[in-house]
Amino acid sequence: MNQGKSRATLIGVVGGYLLYLAYQLLQDWNNPDTTMSHAVMAVFIGLFAVAACFIFVYAFRLWKRADQDEKEGKKAASDENSLK
C-alpha cells in the first residue's frame, strides 16, 4: 500500500468516527438525563453525518487517484524495462 492509499484510509477512518459520533448522539435522543437540548442535538447529528459523507467521498477519490497513479507507475516501469 502506498502513501496515497494510507492517507485515504486514515481520512476514511476519521469519517467513520464522525458517523459514530452522530450515531451516539442519535441514541441519546430520548435519554431524559441528557443536558443537551434536542435542537442542538439535531444540529450536531446533521453536521456530523454530512461531514462524514463528504469525508468518505473525499477519501474514496483519494483512494482511486492513488490506485490509478500506482497502475500508471507500474505501466511506465514495465514500458521502460521493455525498451532496454
PyMOL commands that set and color helices and strands:
alter all, ss='L'
color gray80, all
select helices_A, chain A and resi 3-27+38-83
alter helices_A, ss='H'
color red, helices_A
deselect
rebuild
show_as cartoon
